[in-house]
């Protein structure tokens, strides 16, 4: 078969251009010809992916053996190969070369000098770190009676006296409650600590045993350092330098972590120049700008020269470190290592070896964009620096836009400036850059132009906002770059659910298939972006992206492929667009989606709620039908109409044969329709809060790739037995289905099911042979009934992490219950 020979050739051509992608992605920002070349390459790769998707889908539907289809698809593959070969030949003309990663232009190094008159809103941040930074030991007389000075500035609490000050009687038995830290230490699982001394000591010893390295553990609440005998230090025990040297405690590191431009370096400069810091550390304060290249020899040389006030130093690392160790022995120092990117523990371990000879009151401050850097440096204190308040951001902007004071003649500029400052979303770099840019702008029109412009439209030689953000992007591996770029379709200034974003990545094929679940791969990718400060989490479930990071995503994603309308007006949509989000309120105009006619390459369509829209969000029946007509020839993989009232799904939705993700939660649909069951590629179906939905289609078994089904908070009265043929189903959410009283009898066939939520339903018992669902991790409730599955079925579910058992009064077989308890105890 010709196709079998063409696919390896396609793969080879893709490899020939992939090796220069890092170089092209960096040069696109300064060379428009490279930008054009890269866009053409991306378009060709998208086309190749669409063709491969088509081949897989036709095979799934059994249509891949006809002669006409084979000829058609082979012609498409040949055309794509020719186009890619032509693109590959141009890479040498453009001077694109292979390299391991993006190397952005060198930046000016930071220094320790700071103008404090230009800093606003960082008093509390400075104080929070100074409280840890300044050594407080040696002044025991100034401390409360239940505290003693400890090495590393860590206060040691007398546990018994802390208990007495927090005494709480429980059930009159004299037991006391010890306040637990965020990790639940040292309280036991019931929050109760046994009677004062012996039992408390045993529990503290258990805590110490869990931290076998013997290093003092710093938490936000209570700290229990261990001496050489691994016994918690109490008030009557003196802590000598010998004690701590015996356990090899390293010099404490304070890590300031935050997104680019948030002011990490500025905060470090404030700390470095504080009068108390100068007094304590005297001449051994050293500032080193590290940046992307973690050169151990260069950093050590800088430190040595500053410490010794001499430019003469050994040329090799070994001699240099020996000399540095001699100069630091039993002396206090403060080192600031600014802008660290390196996440290799071995490099850090080698660098800090000479530091260990110094006085225990020494400190190290590092600034970084990555939480992982703080982890590999074993930071004793990690401080996550937040953005400025609107008032402080405005003060910083005004300082640079107007100079000292705001003359009365600038009233109109002041009003515009306040809006510009709000757009900075608390990012000091943006406020300072835009303020300085506008200082020389005399005309009001110029100020309005900046207010209405996108951040990437600003003059590159006068704005360092995007270059600072791009640096973070350049350091991403290729698989994370695509995931980040996809975030350009997200709405600004809005919380987004982490699980939904991972589902979107999955539907778009951005998560590689490995041995682990794709959701776990997505979670790994998300946590990596979070650790690099691209996201900031608001709680365990939701996150936000700074508006400027969304602008960056849009900048690197290229407008031809990622398109977003946030004003409720649908502009002309380019034919090459792949990903689209539309923010509106009510969509009544049946012709509004005519702009999509011809957009046959579209992969994502997100209809988002407008934050200022009053009343219900509505998509009229005619507008919905028009949308389906416009999209029927597309390669749509993601469709979200979440929280738009649509009544019922149009039957033409069955034409979207490549669809993998369908979110119609909160849409008010009354029935799903059998046409949905022809979506063979569908992996995620979200129907939650469809409060009028009473039943699912009978042909659900056709959704052979469905893995995530959310029917929570609907009026569904029963699940069709065909659901039990969804052999790939991993998540089934039925929470809040108050009309649902029975589960299908053949649920034991769902052997890949990992999460089953039947909380707040009226299910009376579990179906037969429930114990066969051995991959279950989360089962919100096991309902004991009169027959079918008994409680003994639970002994087969060895992977359960979450479980509650309801209607235990129905358990009559004591032996079965005992057997279950014995099995779980042995596990």
MARMI-877299 format. One line per 5 residues: for each residue x, y, z of C-alpha. Coordinates in Angstrom, 2 decimals, decimal comma, padded with zeros to 5 digits. Example, Ala and Ser with C-alpha at 12.3 -4.5 7.8 and 13.67 -1.06 7.14 Angstrom:
2
012,30:-004,50:007,80; 013,67:-001,06:007,14
END
This chain:
827
000,00:000,00:000,00; 001,36:003,40:-001,04; 000,08:005,07:002,15; 002,18:002,75:004,31; 005,30:003,98:002,50
004,30:007,65:002,61; 003,79:007,94:006,37; 007,45:007,15:007,30; 008,55:009,68:004,68; 006,26:012,28:006,26
007,79:011,55:009,66; 011,32:011,95:008,30; 010,57:015,34:006,71; 009,09:016,57:009,97; 012,26:015,56:011,79
014,46:017,56:009,40; 012,70:020,81:010,33; 012,15:020,00:013,98; 015,88:020,28:014,75; 015,89:024,01:013,96
012,61:024,88:015,69; 014,25:026,30:018,82; 016,37:028,64:016,69; 013,36:029,68:014,61; 011,15:030,35:017,61
013,74:032,72:019,02; 014,53:034,54:015,76; 010,87:035,03:014,81; 010,65:038,02:017,16; 013,37:039,94:015,32
013,22:038,53:011,79; 009,86:038,75:009,97; 011,02:036,28:007,30; 011,68:033,66:009,97; 008,27:034,44:011,45
006,65:033,85:008,05; 008,62:030,60:007,59; 007,62:029,38:011,04; 003,93:030,14:010,44; 004,01:028,22:007,16
005,69:025,30:008,91; 003,09:025,30:011,69; 000,27:025,38:009,14; 001,77:022,39:007,32; 002,21:020,45:010,54
-001,40:021,18:011,50; -002,49:019,86:008,10; -000,43:016,72:008,57; -002,04:016,14:011,97; -005,49:016,65:010,45
-004,78:014,05:007,78; -003,52:011,53:010,34; -006,66:012,24:012,38; -008,79:011,62:009,31; -007,05:008,30:008,63
-007,65:007,11:012,20; -011,28:008,23:012,17; -012,12:006,58:008,87; -010,52:003,36:010,10; -012,65:003,60:013,24
-015,79:003,90:011,14; -014,72:001,12:008,78; -014,49:003,41:005,75; -010,78:003,18:005,06; -010,76:000,28:002,58
-012,53:001,86:-000,39; -010,35:002,60:-003,42; -011,58:006,19:-003,77; -010,75:006,95:-000,13; -007,23:005,47:-000,41
-006,47:007,51:-003,52; -007,81:010,67:-001,93; -005,86:010,33:001,30; -002,62:009,34:-000,47; -002,88:012,47:-002,62
-003,26:014,62:000,52; -000,22:013,05:002,18; 001,91:013,51:-000,97; 000,95:017,20:-001,16; 001,86:017,75:002,49
005,24:016,02:002,04; 006,06:018,21:-000,97; 005,12:021,33:000,96; 007,22:020,32:003,98; 010,22:019,45:001,77
010,02:022,92:000,24; 009,88:024,50:003,70; 012,81:022,39:004,89; 014,97:023,62:001,99; 014,46:027,24:003,08
015,91:026,76:006,58; 019,50:027,08:005,38; 018,74:030,28:003,44; 017,33:031,79:006,65; 020,41:030,76:008,61
018,50:028,50:010,97; 020,69:026,11:012,91; 020,25:023,23:015,30; 020,62:023,92:019,01; 019,55:022,30:022,22
017,33:025,09:023,45; 016,34:028,68:022,98; 019,12:031,16:023,73; 017,55:034,58:024,13; 019,68:037,71:023,81
021,91:038,49:026,78; 020,38:040,86:029,30; 022,02:043,54:031,37; 023,13:042,07:034,70; 021,50:043,29:037,88
023,42:045,06:040,64; 022,78:045,62:044,33; 022,09:049,35:043,92; 018,51:050,51:044,37; 016,56:053,77:044,41
014,10:053,27:047,25; 012,04:056,29:046,18; 010,88:054,24:043,18; 009,61:051,31:045,25; 006,01:051,05:046,40
004,06:048,47:048,36; 006,91:046,19:049,42; 007,19:047,10:053,11; 005,36:043,98:054,32; 007,30:041,74:051,95
010,57:043,15:053,20; 009,59:042,72:056,84; 008,43:039,13:056,31; 011,83:038,11:054,97; 013,84:040,23:057,41
012,16:038,38:060,26; 013,77:035,23:058,94; 016,92:036,77:057,55; 018,26:038,58:060,60; 019,84:036,20:063,15
017,92:036,57:066,41; 019,85:034,12:068,54; 022,28:035,27:071,19; 019,59:037,43:072,83; 017,75:034,84:074,85
016,78:037,39:077,48; 014,61:039,18:074,94; 012,60:036,05:074,11; 009,45:034,64:075,71; 010,11:032,09:078,43
008,91:029,20:076,30; 011,41:029,92:073,48; 015,16:029,50:073,17; 017,62:030,80:070,60; 018,32:028,29:067,86
020,72:028,03:064,99; 019,60:029,35:061,58; 017,30:031,89:063,21; 014,71:029,19:063,90; 012,87:029,60:067,16
012,53:026,44:069,23; 009,38:026,12:071,28; 009,14:024,38:074,63; 006,42:021,89:073,79; 005,14:021,38:077,31
004,71:025,11:077,97; 003,14:025,61:074,56; 000,68:022,93:075,52; -000,11:024,59:078,81; -000,78:027,89:077,08
-003,15:026,19:074,61; -004,79:023,84:077,07; -008,06:022,33:075,93; -009,92:019,66:077,86; -011,43:016,88:075,78
-014,19:014,75:077,24; -012,91:015,49:080,74; -010,06:013,01:080,47; -007,27:015,54:080,87; -005,99:015,06:077,33
-004,64:018,14:075,64; -004,87:019,40:072,05; -001,63:020,53:070,43; -002,15:022,96:067,54; -001,04:021,25:064,35
000,90:022,88:061,57; -000,24:022,79:057,94; 001,05:019,25:057,62; -000,86:018,07:060,65; 002,29:017,70:062,78
002,55:017,00:065,67; -001,13:016,30:066,39; -002,30:012,73:065,80; -005,11:011,82:063,40; -007,80:012,79:065,90
-006,10:016,09:066,77; -005,57:014,81:070,32; -002,21:014,42:072,02; -001,91:012,01:074,90; -001,34:013,21:078,43
001,35:015,75:078,72; 004,82:014,34:078,98; 005,62:010,73:078,10; 003,07:010,28:075,32; 003,81:013,73:073,92
007,52:012,97:073,87; 006,85:009,72:072,05; 004,78:011,51:069,44; 007,42:014,17:068,89; 010,01:011,40:068,52
007,77:009,85:065,86; 007,82:013,17:064,04; 011,59:013,34:064,25; 011,88:009,74:063,05; 009,86:010,70:059,98
012,55:013,29:059,18; 015,55:011,00:059,31; 018,02:013,51:057,99; 018,05:015,20:061,40; 017,95:018,64:059,83
015,74:021,24:061,52; 012,39:021,33:059,79; 011,03:024,83:059,16; 007,27:025,24:058,88; 004,96:028,18:059,24
004,02:027,23:062,77; 006,09:025,04:065,11; 009,64:023,80:064,54; 011,31:020,83:066,24; 015,06:020,76:065,51
016,88:017,53:066,37; 020,18:017,27:068,21; 022,74:014,55:067,46; 020,58:012,05:069,34; 017,54:012,96:067,24
015,71:014,25:070,28; 013,66:017,45:070,04; 015,39:020,34:071,79; 013,58:021,69:074,85; 014,11:024,92:076,73
016,55:023,60:079,30; 018,91:022,26:076,63; 021,64:024,49:075,19; 022,18:024,41:071,42; 025,84:024,62:070,62
027,51:025,07:067,27; 028,98:021,60:067,77; 025,47:020,12:068,03; 024,42:021,56:064,71; 027,71:020,84:062,98
027,24:017,21:063,97; 024,08:016,98:061,91; 025,59:018,92:058,97; 023,11:021,76:058,79; 023,67:023,93:055,70
023,55:027,72:055,56; 019,85:028,68:055,36; 018,57:029,76:051,95; 015,73:032,23:051,48; 014,13:031,83:048,03
012,08:034,68:046,57; 009,87:033,15:043,86; 007,56:034,92:041,43; 006,64:035,61:037,83; 008,93:037,76:035,66
008,65:041,47:036,34; 006,99:041,10:039,75; 009,94:042,67:041,60; 012,02:039,79:042,96; 015,34:041,53:042,26
014,03:044,80:043,67; 013,01:043,10:046,91; 016,43:041,45:047,16; 018,06:044,87:046,65; 015,96:046,31:049,47
017,04:043,53:051,79; 020,68:043,75:050,74; 020,81:047,49:051,50; 018,86:047,42:054,76; 020,86:049,18:057,50
020,45:046,27:059,94; 021,64:043,80:057,33; 024,68:045,99:056,60; 025,51:046,17:060,29; 025,29:042,41:060,90
027,02:041,16:057,76; 029,40:044,07:057,38; 031,81:043,62:054,44; 030,75:040,09:053,56; 027,65:041,02:051,63
028,00:039,73:048,09; 025,68:040,26:045,12; 025,93:037,88:042,16; 023,79:038,08:039,03; 023,56:034,44:037,94
020,94:034,37:035,15; 020,54:031,43:032,75; 024,12:030,18:032,76; 024,93:028,61:036,11; 028,74:028,82:035,84
030,09:027,48:039,16; 033,62:028,78:038,54; 032,40:032,25:037,56; 030,03:032,53:040,53; 032,66:031,28:042,99
035,20:033,71:041,54; 032,83:036,65:041,98; 032,13:035,69:045,59; 035,84:035,22:046,35; 036,78:038,58:044,85
034,09:040,38:046,85; 034,93:038,61:050,11; 038,69:039,18:049,81; 038,51:042,58:048,03; 041,09:041,19:045,63
040,92:040,51:041,90; 043,71:037,96:042,12; 042,38:034,44:042,58; 043,19:030,84:041,58; 042,17:029,83:038,07
040,93:026,32:038,86; 037,76:025,57:040,84; 039,37:023,34:043,44; 041,99:025,87:044,56; 039,42:028,64:044,39
036,95:026,82:046,63; 039,65:025,91:049,15; 040,73:029,55:049,37; 037,11:030,71:049,67; 036,44:028,21:052,45
039,45:029,53:054,36; 038,20:033,10:054,03; 034,69:032,21:055,15; 035,59:030,02:058,12; 033,59:031,06:061,21
032,61:034,35:059,57; 029,12:035,66:058,84; 028,10:036,42:055,29; 025,09:037,32:053,18; 025,11:036,18:049,57
022,45:037,21:047,07; 022,24:034,99:044,01; 019,93:036,85:041,66; 017,86:035,30:038,86; 018,66:031,59:039,13
017,32:029,18:036,52; 019,43:026,08:037,11; 017,47:023,13:038,53; 020,41:020,73:038,88; 021,01:019,83:042,53
024,56:018,59:041,88; 025,59:022,03:040,57; 024,19:023,72:043,65; 025,76:021,15:045,96; 029,21:021,83:044,48
028,79:025,60:044,64; 027,76:025,76:048,29; 030,40:023,41:049,78; 032,78:026,24:050,82; 029,87:028,04:052,50
029,50:025,37:055,19; 032,66:026,55:056,99; 031,06:029,91:057,71; 029,34:031,13:060,86; 025,93:029,59:061,39
024,29:033,02:061,27; 025,13:033,41:057,58; 022,32:033,64:055,05; 021,77:033,18:051,30; 019,03:034,91:049,29
018,11:033,58:045,85; 015,60:035,03:043,41; 014,00:032,78:040,82; 010,97:032,27:038,64; 010,88:028,57:039,43
009,63:026,83:042,55; 011,81:023,90:041,58; 014,93:026,01:042,14; 013,80:026,66:045,71; 013,28:022,93:046,19
016,67:021,80:044,88; 018,38:024,43:047,01; 016,54:023,06:050,05; 015,33:026,57:050,84; 014,56:027,01:054,51
012,06:029,70:053,60; 010,32:030,16:050,23; 008,61:033,50:049,78; 006,11:033,74:046,91; 006,10:037,38:045,84
002,69:038,66:044,77; 001,76:041,50:042,44; 001,19:045,04:043,72; -002,15:046,46:044,76; -003,87:048,77:042,26
-002,96:051,81:044,38; 000,72:050,90:044,61; 000,82:050,03:040,91; -000,65:053,42:040,10; 001,88:055,18:042,35
004,75:053,43:040,55; 003,29:054,24:037,13; 002,72:057,89:038,07; 006,26:058,22:039,43; 007,68:057,37:036,01
004,97:058,94:033,84; 004,79:062,34:035,57; 007,88:062,60:037,77; 007,46:064,05:041,27; 003,82:065,06:041,72
001,02:065,24:039,14; 000,46:068,79:037,85; -003,16:069,94:037,62; -002,81:070,35:033,88; -002,42:066,56:033,64
-005,93:065,73:034,88; -006,98:064,06:031,61; -003,70:062,16:031,41; -004,18:061,08:035,02; -007,54:059,48:034,21
-006,07:057,61:031,23; -002,99:056,70:033,26; -005,10:055,13:035,98; -006,71:052,86:033,38; -003,30:051,94:031,97
-002,04:051,16:035,48; -005,03:048,84:036,02; -004,12:046,99:032,85; -000,71:046,26:034,38; -002,50:044,01:036,88
-000,04:044,82:039,65; 003,11:043,96:037,67; 005,80:046,51:038,59; 007,83:045,98:035,42; 004,80:046,83:033,27
003,90:049,90:035,35; 007,47:051,21:035,28; 007,99:050,51:031,57; 004,71:052,05:030,41; 005,13:055,04:032,71
008,60:055,74:031,37; 007,37:055,29:027,80; 004,61:057,88:028,30; 006,79:060,43:030,09; 007,84:061,87:026,75
004,37:061,60:025,18; 002,77:065,03:025,23; -000,37:064,34:023,20; -003,47:062,78:024,74; -003,95:060,66:021,60
-000,61:058,99:022,27; -001,72:058,03:025,78; -005,00:056,68:024,46; -003,07:054,70:021,86; -001,01:052,99:024,56
-004,17:052,27:026,58; -005,81:050,57:023,60; -002,75:048,77:022,26; -001,65:045,24:022,94; 001,55:044,80:024,88
003,39:043,27:021,88; 002,56:046,35:019,76; 004,77:048,58:021,92; 008,17:049,63:020,53; 010,58:046,78:021,22
013,47:049,16:021,86; 011,51:051,01:024,56; 009,59:048,20:026,23; 011,20:045,32:028,10; 007,93:043,74:029,24
007,59:041,09:026,57; 011,33:040,28:026,43; 011,22:039,52:030,16; 008,19:037,28:029,70; 009,57:035,67:026,55
012,63:034,59:028,46; 010,45:032,28:030,54; 008,85:030,95:027,37; 012,24:030,35:025,73; 013,27:028,09:028,59
010,25:025,83:028,20; 010,70:022,42:026,57; 008,81:022,08:023,28; 005,91:020,03:024,71; 005,18:022,73:027,31
005,43:025,52:024,72; 002,44:024,09:022,85; 000,44:023,69:026,08; 001,24:027,27:027,07; 000,40:028,65:023,62
-003,00:026,95:023,80; -003,75:029,07:026,88; -004,08:032,09:024,58; -007,77:031,17:024,16; -008,41:031,49:027,90
-010,34:034,52:029,15; -008,40:037,24:030,94; -008,80:037,94:034,66; -010,88:034,84:035,21; -010,48:031,71:037,30
-010,14:028,54:035,27; -010,52:024,97:036,42; -007,30:022,99:036,24; -009,06:019,71:035,37; -010,84:021,34:032,42
-007,62:022,77:031,01; -005,99:019,34:031,17; -009,01:017,85:029,35; -008,62:020,51:026,63; -004,91:019,72:026,25
-005,79:016,07:025,98; -008,49:016,62:023,36; -006,07:018,65:021,26; -003,46:015,88:021,32; -000,97:017,92:023,35
-000,42:015,14:025,87; 001,73:012,24:024,60; 000,49:008,74:025,17; 002,65:006,99:027,73; 002,19:004,18:030,16
000,63:006,56:032,67; -002,86:008,06:032,33; -003,08:011,14:030,12; -004,67:013,05:033,01; -001,57:012,31:035,08
000,65:013,52:032,23; -001,47:016,68:032,01; -001,22:017,20:035,76; 002,56:016,86:035,48; 002,63:019,48:032,69
000,38:021,82:034,65; 002,51:021,57:037,80; 005,62:022,29:035,74; 004,08:025,47:034,30; 002,87:026,39:037,78
006,34:025,91:039,25; 007,73:028,25:036,57; 005,21:030,96:037,57; 003,14:030,84:034,36; 000,08:030,10:036,50
-000,74:031,03:040,03; -003,09:028,80:041,95; -006,04:030,23:043,85; -006,86:026,87:045,45; -006,34:023,21:044,63
-009,00:023,29:041,92; -008,78:026,69:040,22; -005,98:028,84:038,82; -005,40:032,12:037,04; -002,95:033,44:034,48
-001,72:036,98:034,63; -003,17:038,97:031,72; 000,31:039,68:030,36; 001,08:035,97:030,24; -002,10:035,45:028,22
-000,88:038,26:025,94; 002,44:036,44:025,65; 000,64:033,20:024,77; -001,25:035,03:022,05; 001,99:036,58:020,82
003,85:033,28:020,46; 000,80:031,38:019,20; 000,44:033,58:016,10; -002,85:035,26:015,28; -003,48:033,14:012,20
-003,91:030,02:014,34; -005,25:031,36:017,64; -008,14:033,79:017,47; -010,12:035,38:020,28; -013,04:037,80:020,34
-013,84:039,33:023,74; -016,13:042,19:022,78; -019,21:040,17:021,77; -018,66:041,03:018,12; -017,56:038,31:015,74
-014,95:039,70:013,38; -013,73:038,04:010,21; -012,13:034,71:011,07; -009,01:033,74:009,06; -009,26:030,48:007,12
-006,12:029,21:008,84; -007,51:029,65:012,37; -007,30:026,51:014,52; -008,28:027,69:017,99; -011,05:030,16:018,72
-012,76:031,57:021,80; -015,73:033,92:021,69; -016,91:035,91:024,70; -020,46:037,18:024,41; -023,72:037,51:026,30
-026,71:036,67:024,14; -026,28:035,30:020,64; -029,55:035,79:018,76; -028,36:036,68:015,27; -028,60:033,56:013,14
-026,03:035,02:010,72; -023,50:035,87:013,39; -021,50:032,70:012,77; -021,29:033,18:009,02; -017,74:034,38:009,68
-016,79:030,71:010,16; -017,78:029,68:006,66; -014,59:028,30:005,15; -012,79:027,93:008,49; -012,44:024,21:007,84
-009,32:023,78:009,93; -010,90:024,88:013,21; -010,08:022,58:016,14; -011,32:024,45:019,22; -014,45:026,55:019,68
-015,07:027,98:023,15; -018,17:030,08:023,72; -017,42:031,95:026,97; -019,64:033,97:029,28; -019,20:037,73:029,19
-018,41:038,95:032,74; -020,42:042,17:032,33; -023,42:040,58:030,65; -026,60:040,77:032,70; -029,13:037,96:032,84
-028,93:034,52:031,29; -026,49:033,74:028,53; -028,43:032,48:025,56; -027,67:030,92:022,19; -030,76:030,97:020,00
-031,84:027,85:018,14; -031,25:029,48:014,75; -027,80:030,75:015,78; -026,85:027,30:017,06; -028,03:025,65:013,83
-026,02:028,20:011,86; -022,94:027,46:013,97; -023,25:023,71:013,37; -023,64:024,31:009,64; -020,51:026,48:009,60
-018,46:023,91:011,51; -019,59:020,70:009,82; -016,55:020,46:007,52; -014,07:021,47:010,20; -011,69:019,27:012,18
-013,28:020,42:015,42; -011,96:018,55:018,46; -013,21:020,83:021,24; -016,66:022,41:021,53; -017,75:024,23:024,68
-021,14:025,94:024,98; -020,95:025,92:028,78; -023,64:027,97:030,58; -025,34:029,15:027,39; -029,04:028,26:027,30
-029,56:026,35:024,04; -032,69:024,26:024,68; -031,64:021,19:022,72; -028,69:020,04:020,64; -029,07:020,31:016,90
-028,90:016,91:015,17; -026,11:018,17:012,92; -023,72:017,95:015,87; -023,29:014,35:014,75; -021,32:015,67:011,76
-018,44:016,71:014,03; -016,80:013,31:013,69; -013,41:014,45:015,05; -014,90:015,87:018,26; -013,14:014,72:021,42
-014,44:017,19:024,00; -018,05:018,37:024,33; -019,02:020,64:027,22; -022,70:021,56:027,36; -022,88:021,94:031,15
-025,54:024,32:032,41; -027,14:024,70:028,97; -030,67:023,69:029,95; -030,94:020,93:027,36; -033,86:018,56:027,88
-032,50:015,63:025,90; -029,15:014,76:024,42; -030,28:013,24:021,14; -029,07:010,08:019,44; -026,90:012,04:016,99
-024,33:012,54:019,77; -023,78:008,78:019,79; -022,16:008,95:016,35; -019,21:010,91:017,79; -016,86:007,92:017,87
-013,82:010,00:018,87; -015,54:011,65:021,84; -013,44:011,29:025,02; -015,06:013,85:027,34; -018,79:014,58:027,69
-019,78:017,19:030,29; -023,49:017,52:031,09; -023,44:018,79:034,69; -026,11:021,25:035,82; -028,38:020,47:032,87
-031,31:020,55:035,26; -033,90:019,62:032,64; -032,05:016,55:031,35; -033,88:013,37:032,37; -032,37:010,63:030,22
-029,32:009,69:028,17; -029,47:008,25:024,62; -029,89:004,50:024,23; -026,91:004,13:021,86; -024,29:005,32:024,33
-022,29:002,16:023,60; -021,19:003,74:020,29; -019,03:006,23:022,19; -016,24:003,68:022,31; -013,54:006,25:023,22
-015,47:007,99:025,99; -013,37:008,28:029,14; -014,96:011,07:031,17; -018,74:011,37:031,64; -020,16:014,02:033,97
-023,93:013,86:034,51; -023,89:015,47:037,96; -026,76:017,68:039,15; -029,16:016,60:036,40; -032,61:014,97:036,63
-031,45:011,73:035,01; -033,56:008,94:036,47; -031,56:006,00:035,18; -028,48:005,18:033,17; -029,07:003,05:030,08
-027,49:-000,39:030,25; -025,49:000,55:027,13; -023,32:002,75:029,37; -021,83:-000,52:030,64; -020,27:-001,06:027,20
-018,08:002,05:027,56; -015,03:-000,04:028,28; -012,63:002,94:028,22; -014,64:004,95:030,75; -012,42:006,17:033,61
-014,58:008,80:035,33; -018,33:008,70:035,95; -019,76:011,61:037,94; -023,38:011,30:039,10; -023,26:013,58:042,14
-026,51:015,39:042,86; -028,65:013,23:040,57; -031,40:013,06:043,16; -033,75:011,16:040,85; -031,23:008,36:040,27
-032,03:005,38:042,51; -030,40:002,51:040,65; -027,14:001,81:038,84; -026,98:-000,42:035,73; -026,64:-004,14:036,48
-023,61:-004,71:034,25; -021,36:-002,02:035,70; -018,77:-004,70:036,48; -017,84:-004,46:032,79; -016,40:-000,95:033,31
-013,05:-002,41:034,30; -011,14:000,84:033,54; -013,34:002,92:035,84; -011,22:004,85:038,37; -013,56:007,49:039,77
-017,23:006,94:040,61; -019,19:009,67:042,38; -022,73:008,79:043,49; -022,91:011,24:046,38; -026,28:012,93:046,92
-028,13:010,36:044,81; -030,86:007,99:045,99; -029,03:004,85:044,90; -030,17:002,07:047,27; -027,51:-000,57:046,59
-024,50:-001,39:044,47; -024,87:-003,53:041,32; -023,72:-007,18:041,22; -020,02:-008,14:041,18; -018,98:-004,61:042,02
-015,65:-005,91:043,28; -014,54:-006,46:039,67; -013,93:-002,70:039,33; -010,41:-003,19:040,63; -009,01:000,07:039,21
-011,31:002,27:041,29; -009,37:004,94:043,18; -012,29:007,11:044,29; -015,67:005,76:045,36; -017,66:008,42:047,14
-020,14:005,90:048,56; -020,62:002,15:048,76; -024,28:001,58:049,51; -025,04:-001,68:051,31; -028,29:-003,19:050,07
-030,36:-006,32:050,59; -028,73:-008,32:047,80; -026,37:-008,04:044,84; -022,99:-006,71:046,01; -022,32:-007,21:049,70
-019,77:-005,34:051,75; -017,31:-008,17:051,19; -016,90:-006,91:047,57; -014,82:-004,05:048,95; -011,94:-006,35:049,79
-011,27:-006,63:046,02; -010,91:-002,86:045,62; -007,31:-002,55:046,80; -006,64:000,76:044,96; -009,30:002,79:046,77
-008,10:006,08:048,20; -011,47:007,61:049,05; -014,49:005,69:050,33; -017,58:006,05:052,50; -019,94:003,20:053,34
-023,67:003,85:053,65; -026,49:001,81:055,23; -024,27:-000,36:057,41; -027,38:-001,48:059,21; -027,98:-003,74:056,21
-024,87:-005,78:057,03; -026,08:-009,08:058,52; -023,16:-011,35:057,67; -020,72:-010,86:060,52; -018,14:-013,20:058,98
-018,15:-011,24:055,73; -017,65:-007,99:057,62; -014,82:-009,48:059,67; -013,21:-010,85:056,53; -013,39:-007,40:054,89
-011,83:-005,72:057,94; -009,06:-008,30:058,01; -008,31:-007,89:054,33; -008,11:-004,08:054,57; -005,95:-004,26:057,68
-003,44:-006,51:055,88; -003,25:-003,98:053,02
END
